[in-house]
Amino acid sequence: MFGLLRLPILMMIAFIVGVFFERSNQREVCETRGQWEDGLCVTDGTNE
């Protein structure tokens, strides 16, 4: 019974950690090409 409860809980934790990890990576990429404003990456519009 505990295994049936443990799996969804661990999956939710892994999903949330993955979301925060990806947001961190996007912020680092944005810092090299633009600026981070209100949760969005704003670039200067050039395609280099």
C-alpha distance matrix in Angstrom:
0.0 3.8 5.4 5.4 6.9 8.9 10.7 12.4 13.3 14.8 16.5 18.0 19.3 20.8 22.4 24.0 25.3 26.8 28.5 30.1 31.1 32.8 34.5 35.9 37.2 38.8 40.5 42.0 43.4 44.8 46.6 48.6 49.6 49.6 48.4 45.1 45.8 43.3 40.4 42.5 44.5 48.2 50.5 54.3 54.3 55.7 54.2 54.9
3.8 0.0 3.8 5.4 5.2 6.0 8.8 10.7 10.7 12.1 14.4 15.8 16.5 18.2 20.2 21.4 22.4 24.2 26.1 27.3 28.3 30.3 32.0 33.1 34.5 36.3 37.8 39.2 40.7 42.2 43.9 45.9 47.1 47.1 45.7 42.5 43.3 40.9 38.0 40.2 42.2 45.9 48.2 52.0 52.2 53.6 52.2 52.8
5.4 3.8 0.0 3.8 5.4 4.9 6.2 9.1 9.9 10.4 12.2 14.4 15.3 16.2 18.3 20.1 20.9 22.2 24.4 25.9 26.5 28.3 30.4 31.5 32.6 34.5 36.2 37.4 38.8 40.4 42.2 44.0 45.1 45.4 44.3 41.3 42.3 40.1 37.0 38.9 40.7 44.4 46.5 50.2 50.2 51.5 49.9 50.4
5.4 5.4 3.8 0.0 3.8 5.6 5.9 7.4 9.3 10.6 11.6 13.4 15.1 16.2 17.5 19.4 20.9 22.0 23.7 25.6 26.6 27.9 29.8 31.4 32.5 34.0 35.9 37.4 38.5 39.9 42.0 43.9 44.7 44.8 43.7 40.6 41.3 38.9 35.9 37.7 39.7 43.3 45.5 49.3 49.1 50.6 49.0 49.8
6.9 5.2 5.4 3.8 0.0 3.8 5.7 6.0 6.6 8.9 10.4 11.3 12.8 14.7 16.0 17.2 18.9 20.5 21.9 23.5 24.8 26.4 27.9 29.4 30.9 32.4 33.9 35.6 37.0 38.2 40.1 42.2 43.1 43.0 41.6 38.3 38.9 36.4 33.5 35.7 37.8 41.4 43.8 47.6 47.7 49.3 48.0 48.8
8.9 6.0 4.9 5.6 3.8 0.0 3.8 5.8 5.2 6.1 8.6 10.0 10.6 12.2 14.2 15.5 16.5 18.2 20.1 21.4 22.4 24.3 26.0 27.2 28.6 30.3 31.9 33.2 34.8 36.2 37.9 40.0 41.1 41.2 39.9 36.7 37.6 35.4 32.3 34.5 36.3 40.1 42.3 46.1 46.3 47.7 46.3 46.8
10.7 8.8 6.2 5.9 5.7 3.8 0.0 3.8 5.5 5.2 6.1 8.7 10.0 10.5 12.2 14.3 15.4 16.3 18.4 20.2 20.9 22.4 24.4 25.8 26.8 28.5 30.4 31.7 32.9 34.5 36.4 38.2 39.2 39.4 38.4 35.4 36.5 34.4 31.1 32.9 34.6 38.3 40.4 44.1 44.1 45.3 43.8 44.4
12.4 10.7 9.1 7.4 6.0 5.8 3.8 0.0 3.8 5.5 5.0 6.1 8.6 9.8 10.4 12.3 14.2 15.1 16.4 18.5 19.7 20.9 22.6 24.4 25.6 26.8 28.7 30.4 31.5 32.7 34.9 36.9 37.5 37.5 36.4 33.2 34.0 31.7 28.5 30.4 32.3 36.0 38.2 42.0 41.9 43.4 42.0 42.9
13.3 10.7 9.9 9.3 6.6 5.2 5.5 3.8 0.0 3.8 5.4 5.2 6.3 8.7 9.9 10.8 12.4 14.2 15.5 16.9 18.4 20.1 21.5 22.9 24.6 26.0 27.4 29.1 30.6 31.8 33.6 35.8 36.7 36.6 35.2 31.9 32.6 30.3 27.3 29.5 31.5 35.2 37.6 41.4 41.6 43.2 42.1 42.8
14.8 12.1 10.4 10.6 8.9 6.1 5.2 5.5 3.8 0.0 3.8 5.4 5.1 6.1 8.6 9.9 10.5 12.2 14.3 15.6 16.3 18.2 20.1 21.2 22.5 24.3 25.9 27.2 28.7 30.2 31.9 33.9 35.0 35.2 34.0 31.0 32.1 30.2 27.0 29.0 30.6 34.4 36.4 40.2 40.5 41.8 40.5 40.9
16.5 14.4 12.2 11.6 10.4 8.6 6.1 5.0 5.4 3.8 0.0 3.8 5.4 5.1 6.1 8.6 9.9 10.4 12.3 14.4 15.1 16.4 18.4 20.0 21.0 22.4 24.4 25.9 26.9 28.4 30.5 32.3 33.1 33.4 32.4 29.4 30.6 28.6 25.3 26.9 28.5 32.2 34.2 38.0 38.0 39.3 37.8 38.5
18.0 15.8 14.4 13.4 11.3 10.0 8.7 6.1 5.2 5.4 3.8 0.0 3.8 5.5 5.1 6.2 8.6 9.8 10.6 12.5 14.1 15.4 16.7 18.5 20.1 21.2 22.8 24.7 25.9 27.0 29.0 31.2 31.9 31.7 30.4 27.2 28.0 25.8 22.6 24.6 26.5 30.2 32.5 36.3 36.5 38.1 37.0 37.8
19.3 16.5 15.3 15.1 12.8 10.6 10.0 8.6 6.3 5.1 5.4 3.8 0.0 3.8 5.4 5.2 6.2 8.5 10.0 10.8 12.2 14.3 15.6 16.7 18.5 20.1 21.4 22.9 24.6 25.8 27.5 29.7 30.8 30.7 29.3 26.2 27.2 25.2 22.1 24.3 26.0 29.8 32.0 35.8 36.3 37.8 36.8 37.3
20.8 18.2 16.2 16.2 14.7 12.2 10.5 9.8 8.7 6.1 5.1 5.5 3.8 0.0 3.8 5.5 5.2 6.1 8.7 10.1 10.4 12.2 14.3 15.4 16.4 18.3 20.0 21.2 22.6 24.2 26.0 27.8 29.0 29.3 28.3 25.5 26.9 25.4 21.9 23.6 24.9 28.7 30.6 34.3 34.7 35.8 34.5 34.8
22.4 20.2 18.3 17.5 16.0 14.2 12.2 10.4 9.9 8.6 6.1 5.1 5.4 3.8 0.0 3.8 5.5 5.0 6.3 8.8 9.8 10.6 12.4 14.3 15.4 16.5 18.5 20.2 21.2 22.4 24.6 26.5 27.2 27.3 26.3 23.4 24.6 22.9 19.4 20.9 22.4 26.1 28.2 31.9 32.1 33.5 32.2 32.9
24.0 21.4 20.1 19.4 17.2 15.5 14.3 12.3 10.8 9.9 8.6 6.2 5.2 5.5 3.8 0.0 3.8 5.4 5.1 6.4 8.6 10.0 10.8 12.5 14.4 15.5 16.7 18.8 20.3 21.1 23.0 25.3 26.1 25.8 24.4 21.2 22.2 20.3 17.0 19.1 20.9 24.6 27.0 30.7 31.3 32.9 32.0 32.7
25.3 22.4 20.9 20.9 18.9 16.5 15.4 14.2 12.4 10.5 9.9 8.6 6.2 5.2 5.5 3.8 0.0 3.8 5.5 5.3 6.1 8.6 10.0 10.7 12.4 14.3 15.5 16.8 18.6 20.0 21.5 23.6 24.9 25.0 23.7 20.8 22.4 21.0 17.6 19.6 20.8 24.6 26.6 30.3 31.1 32.3 31.4 31.7
26.8 24.2 22.2 22.0 20.5 18.2 16.3 15.1 14.2 12.2 10.4 9.8 8.5 6.1 5.0 5.4 3.8 0.0 3.8 5.5 5.0 6.1 8.6 9.8 10.5 12.2 14.2 15.5 16.6 18.2 20.1 21.9 22.9 23.3 22.5 19.9 21.7 20.7 17.0 18.3 19.1 22.9 24.6 28.3 28.7 29.8 28.5 28.9
28.5 26.1 24.4 23.7 21.9 20.1 18.4 16.4 15.5 14.3 12.3 10.6 10.0 8.7 6.3 5.1 5.5 3.8 0.0 3.8 5.5 5.2 6.2 8.7 10.0 10.6 12.3 14.4 15.5 16.3 18.5 20.7 21.3 21.1 20.1 17.2 18.6 17.2 13.6 15.0 16.3 20.1 22.2 25.9 26.3 27.8 26.9 27.6
30.1 27.3 25.9 25.6 23.5 21.4 20.2 18.5 16.9 15.6 14.4 12.5 10.8 10.1 8.8 6.4 5.3 5.5 3.8 0.0 3.8 5.5 5.1 6.2 8.7 9.9 10.6 12.5 14.4 15.2 16.7 19.2 20.3 20.0 18.5 15.6 17.1 16.0 12.6 14.5 15.7 19.5 21.7 25.4 26.3 27.8 27.2 27.6
31.1 28.3 26.5 26.6 24.8 22.4 20.9 19.7 18.4 16.3 15.1 14.1 12.2 10.4 9.8 8.6 6.1 5.0 5.5 3.8 0.0 3.8 5.5 5.2 6.4 8.8 10.0 10.9 12.7 14.4 15.7 17.6 19.1 19.5 18.6 16.2 18.5 18.1 14.5 15.8 16.2 19.9 21.4 25.1 25.9 26.9 26.0 26.0
32.8 30.3 28.3 27.9 26.4 24.3 22.4 20.9 20.1 18.2 16.4 15.4 14.3 12.2 10.6 10.0 8.6 6.1 5.2 5.5 3.8 0.0 3.8 5.3 5.0 6.2 8.6 9.9 10.6 12.2 14.3 16.0 16.8 17.3 16.9 14.6 17.0 16.7 13.0 13.5 13.6 17.3 18.7 22.4 22.9 23.9 22.8 23.1
34.5 32.0 30.4 29.8 27.9 26.0 24.4 22.6 21.5 20.1 18.4 16.7 15.6 14.3 12.4 10.8 10.0 8.6 6.2 5.1 5.5 3.8 0.0 3.8 5.4 5.1 6.2 8.7 9.9 10.4 12.4 14.8 15.4 15.2 14.0 11.4 13.4 13.0 9.3 10.3 10.9 14.7 16.6 20.4 21.2 22.7 22.2 22.7
35.9 33.1 31.5 31.4 29.4 27.2 25.8 24.4 22.9 21.2 20.0 18.5 16.7 15.4 14.3 12.5 10.7 9.8 8.7 6.2 5.2 5.3 3.8 0.0 3.8 5.5 5.1 6.4 8.8 9.9 10.8 13.2 14.8 14.8 13.7 11.4 14.1 14.3 11.1 12.2 12.1 15.6 17.2 20.7 22.0 23.1 22.7 22.7
37.2 34.5 32.6 32.5 30.9 28.6 26.8 25.6 24.6 22.5 21.0 20.1 18.5 16.4 15.4 14.4 12.4 10.5 10.0 8.7 6.4 5.0 5.4 3.8 0.0 3.8 5.4 5.2 6.3 8.6 10.1 11.4 13.0 13.9 13.7 12.3 15.5 16.3 13.0 13.0 11.9 15.3 16.1 19.5 20.5 21.0 20.1 19.8
38.8 36.3 34.5 34.0 32.4 30.3 28.5 26.8 26.0 24.3 22.4 21.2 20.1 18.3 16.5 15.5 14.3 12.2 10.6 9.9 8.8 6.2 5.1 5.5 3.8 0.0 3.8 5.4 5.1 6.0 8.7 10.3 10.7 11.2 11.1 9.6 12.6 13.6 10.3 9.6 8.3 11.8 12.8 16.4 17.2 18.2 17.5 17.8
40.5 37.8 36.2 35.9 33.9 31.9 30.4 28.7 27.4 25.9 24.4 22.8 21.4 20.0 18.5 16.7 15.5 14.2 12.3 10.6 10.0 8.6 6.2 5.1 5.4 3.8 0.0 3.8 5.5 5.0 6.3 9.0 10.1 9.7 8.7 7.0 10.3 11.6 8.9 8.8 7.6 10.8 12.2 15.6 17.2 18.4 18.5 18.6
42.0 39.2 37.4 37.4 35.6 33.2 31.7 30.4 29.1 27.2 25.9 24.7 22.9 21.2 20.2 18.8 16.8 15.5 14.4 12.5 10.9 9.9 8.7 6.4 5.2 5.4 3.8 0.0 3.8 5.4 5.3 7.0 9.3 10.1 9.9 9.5 13.2 15.1 12.6 12.3 10.2 12.9 13.2 16.3 17.9 18.4 18.1 17.5
43.4 40.7 38.8 38.5 37.0 34.8 32.9 31.5 30.6 28.7 26.9 25.9 24.6 22.6 21.2 20.3 18.6 16.6 15.5 14.4 12.7 10.6 9.9 8.8 6.3 5.1 5.5 3.8 0.0 3.8 5.5 5.5 6.8 8.5 9.6 10.0 13.6 15.8 13.4 11.9 9.1 11.4 11.0 14.0 15.1 15.2 14.6 14.0
44.8 42.2 40.4 39.9 38.2 36.2 34.5 32.7 31.8 30.2 28.4 27.0 25.8 24.2 22.4 21.1 20.0 18.2 16.3 15.2 14.4 12.2 10.4 9.9 8.6 6.0 5.0 5.4 3.8 0.0 3.8 5.4 5.2 5.3 6.0 6.6 10.2 12.7 10.8 9.0 5.8 7.8 7.9 11.1 12.7 13.5 13.8 13.9
46.6 43.9 42.2 42.0 40.1 37.9 36.4 34.9 33.6 31.9 30.5 29.0 27.5 26.0 24.6 23.0 21.5 20.1 18.5 16.7 15.7 14.3 12.4 10.8 10.1 8.7 6.3 5.3 5.5 3.8 0.0 3.8 5.6 5.5 5.6 7.1 10.8 13.8 12.5 11.3 8.4 9.6 9.5 11.9 14.3 14.8 15.6 15.0
48.6 45.9 44.0 43.9 42.2 40.0 38.2 36.9 35.8 33.9 32.3 31.2 29.7 27.8 26.5 25.3 23.6 21.9 20.7 19.2 17.6 16.0 14.8 13.2 11.4 10.3 9.0 7.0 5.5 5.4 3.8 0.0 3.8 6.1 8.1 10.4 14.0 17.1 15.7 14.0 10.6 11.2 9.6 11.4 13.4 13.0 13.3 12.0
49.6 47.1 45.1 44.7 43.1 41.1 39.2 37.5 36.7 35.0 33.1 31.9 30.8 29.0 27.2 26.1 24.9 22.9 21.3 20.3 19.1 16.8 15.4 14.8 13.0 10.7 10.1 9.3 6.8 5.2 5.6 3.8 0.0 3.8 7.2 9.8 12.9 16.2 15.0 12.5 8.8 8.5 6.2 7.9 9.6 9.4 10.0 9.5
49.6 47.1 45.4 44.8 43.0 41.2 39.4 37.5 36.6 35.2 33.4 31.7 30.7 29.3 27.3 25.8 25.0 23.3 21.1 20.0 19.5 17.3 15.2 14.8 13.9 11.2 9.7 10.1 8.5 5.3 5.5 6.1 3.8 0.0 3.8 7.0 9.6 13.1 12.6 10.1 6.6 5.5 4.2 6.4 9.1 10.2 11.8 12.2
48.4 45.7 44.3 43.7 41.6 39.9 38.4 36.4 35.2 34.0 32.4 30.4 29.3 28.3 26.3 24.4 23.7 22.5 20.1 18.5 18.6 16.9 14.0 13.7 13.7 11.1 8.7 9.9 9.6 6.0 5.6 8.1 7.2 3.8 0.0 3.8 6.4 10.0 10.0 8.3 5.8 5.4 6.4 8.8 11.8 13.6 15.4 16.0
45.1 42.5 41.3 40.6 38.3 36.7 35.4 33.2 31.9 31.0 29.4 27.2 26.2 25.5 23.4 21.2 20.8 19.9 17.2 15.6 16.2 14.6 11.4 11.4 12.3 9.6 7.0 9.5 10.0 6.6 7.1 10.4 9.8 7.0 3.8 0.0 3.8 6.8 6.4 5.6 4.6 6.1 8.8 11.8 14.2 16.4 17.8 18.7
45.8 43.3 42.3 41.3 38.9 37.6 36.5 34.0 32.6 32.1 30.6 28.0 27.2 26.9 24.6 22.2 22.4 21.7 18.6 17.1 18.5 17.0 13.4 14.1 15.5 12.6 10.3 13.2 13.6 10.2 10.8 14.0 12.9 9.6 6.4 3.8 0.0 3.8 5.5 5.3 6.3 6.7 10.2 12.8 15.1 17.9 19.7 21.2
43.3 40.9 40.1 38.9 36.4 35.4 34.4 31.7 30.3 30.2 28.6 25.8 25.2 25.4 22.9 20.3 21.0 20.7 17.2 16.0 18.1 16.7 13.0 14.3 16.3 13.6 11.6 15.1 15.8 12.7 13.8 17.1 16.2 13.1 10.0 6.8 3.8 0.0 3.8 5.6 8.4 9.6 13.3 16.1 18.0 21.0 22.6 24.2
40.4 38.0 37.0 35.9 33.5 32.3 31.1 28.5 27.3 27.0 25.3 22.6 22.1 21.9 19.4 17.0 17.6 17.0 13.6 12.6 14.5 13.0 9.3 11.1 13.0 10.3 8.9 12.6 13.4 10.8 12.5 15.7 15.0 12.6 10.0 6.4 5.5 3.8 0.0 3.8 6.9 9.6 13.0 16.4 17.8 20.6 21.5 23.0
42.5 40.2 38.9 37.7 35.7 34.5 32.9 30.4 29.5 29.0 26.9 24.6 24.3 23.6 20.9 19.1 19.6 18.3 15.0 14.5 15.8 13.5 10.3 12.2 13.0 9.6 8.8 12.3 11.9 9.0 11.3 14.0 12.5 10.1 8.3 5.6 5.3 5.6 3.8 0.0 3.8 6.3 9.7 13.1 14.2 17.0 17.9 19.7
44.5 42.2 40.7 39.7 37.8 36.3 34.6 32.3 31.5 30.6 28.5 26.5 26.0 24.9 22.4 20.9 20.8 19.1 16.3 15.7 16.2 13.6 10.9 12.1 11.9 8.3 7.6 10.2 9.1 5.8 8.4 10.6 8.8 6.6 5.8 4.6 6.3 8.4 6.9 3.8 0.0 3.8 6.5 10.1 11.4 13.7 14.7 16.1
48.2 45.9 44.4 43.3 41.4 40.1 38.3 36.0 35.2 34.4 32.2 30.2 29.8 28.7 26.1 24.6 24.6 22.9 20.1 19.5 19.9 17.3 14.7 15.6 15.3 11.8 10.8 12.9 11.4 7.8 9.6 11.2 8.5 5.5 5.4 6.1 6.7 9.6 9.6 6.3 3.8 0.0 3.8 6.9 8.5 11.4 13.2 15.0
50.5 48.2 46.5 45.5 43.8 42.3 40.4 38.2 37.6 36.4 34.2 32.5 32.0 30.6 28.2 27.0 26.6 24.6 22.2 21.7 21.4 18.7 16.6 17.2 16.1 12.8 12.2 13.2 11.0 7.9 9.5 9.6 6.2 4.2 6.4 8.8 10.2 13.3 13.0 9.7 6.5 3.8 0.0 3.8 5.5 7.8 9.7 11.4
54.3 52.0 50.2 49.3 47.6 46.1 44.1 42.0 41.4 40.2 38.0 36.3 35.8 34.3 31.9 30.7 30.3 28.3 25.9 25.4 25.1 22.4 20.4 20.7 19.5 16.4 15.6 16.3 14.0 11.1 11.9 11.4 7.9 6.4 8.8 11.8 12.8 16.1 16.4 13.1 10.1 6.9 3.8 0.0 3.8 5.9 9.1 10.7
54.3 52.2 50.2 49.1 47.7 46.3 44.1 41.9 41.6 40.5 38.0 36.5 36.3 34.7 32.1 31.3 31.1 28.7 26.3 26.3 25.9 22.9 21.2 22.0 20.5 17.2 17.2 17.9 15.1 12.7 14.3 13.4 9.6 9.1 11.8 14.2 15.1 18.0 17.8 14.2 11.4 8.5 5.5 3.8 0.0 3.8 6.6 9.4
55.7 53.6 51.5 50.6 49.3 47.7 45.3 43.4 43.2 41.8 39.3 38.1 37.8 35.8 33.5 32.9 32.3 29.8 27.8 27.8 26.9 23.9 22.7 23.1 21.0 18.2 18.4 18.4 15.2 13.5 14.8 13.0 9.4 10.2 13.6 16.4 17.9 21.0 20.6 17.0 13.7 11.4 7.8 5.9 3.8 0.0 3.8 6.0
54.2 52.2 49.9 49.0 48.0 46.3 43.8 42.0 42.1 40.5 37.8 37.0 36.8 34.5 32.2 32.0 31.4 28.5 26.9 27.2 26.0 22.8 22.2 22.7 20.1 17.5 18.5 18.1 14.6 13.8 15.6 13.3 10.0 11.8 15.4 17.8 19.7 22.6 21.5 17.9 14.7 13.2 9.7 9.1 6.6 3.8 0.0 3.8
54.9 52.8 50.4 49.8 48.8 46.8 44.4 42.9 42.8 40.9 38.5 37.8 37.3 34.8 32.9 32.7 31.7 28.9 27.6 27.6 26.0 23.1 22.7 22.7 19.8 17.8 18.6 17.5 14.0 13.9 15.0 12.0 9.5 12.2 16.0 18.7 21.2 24.2 23.0 19.7 16.1 15.0 11.4 10.7 9.4 6.0 3.8 0.0
